[in-house]
Amino acid sequence: MCKDINTQMESFRLASRELFNNYFLPICRTNDVVSWDLTEGYSRIRSLLFRALVTTQVESELEEYGDVQKKLRVVLREGIDQAPAMINRDITSGYWDHPIDKIDRTVDLRYEQFFDWDQFEQMDNRYVRAVIESWPTYPEAKSKRVLIDWMYVKFDLEK
């Protein structure tokens, strides 16, 4: 049984990006230096925000933000049978050029975090970073990370 938690995830997506863009990014730009302390502070606040806006609202124990959420599935929205995606070449690499460049409804994805290419510029939270739990069509893709534009997906919580 799954529960749709799109409202909670969209609230978190928007709140976390607005918090960064309006309050953290201007400090980075004012000082003309990337402050790792500042980004670490933002990461801690983002984890608390995830807990407040998502975990406590769904009455389910989820992992810390940034860890793979074993109970939180990423699925294609209604009416979408296939969507463009970037898949890691290797499980732990930062290369997103795997030859498979689309996902379909048969893939089982677990949410990890929202993703932007540049951590020190305007944040959009455009991509959902997820882990391939299983994929009957491509069993060799198991455990690889995938980036998919958030507009193609929704979130379901396994009970």
Secondary structure, 3 states (H helix, E strand, C coil): CEEECHHHHHHHHHHHHHHHHHHHHHHHHHHCCCCHHHHHHHHHHHHHHHHHHHHHHHCCCCCCCCCCCCCEEEEECCCCCEEECEECCCCCCCCCCCCCCEEECCCEEEEEEEECCCCCCCCCCCEEEEEEEECCCCHHHCCCEEEEEHHHEEEEEEC
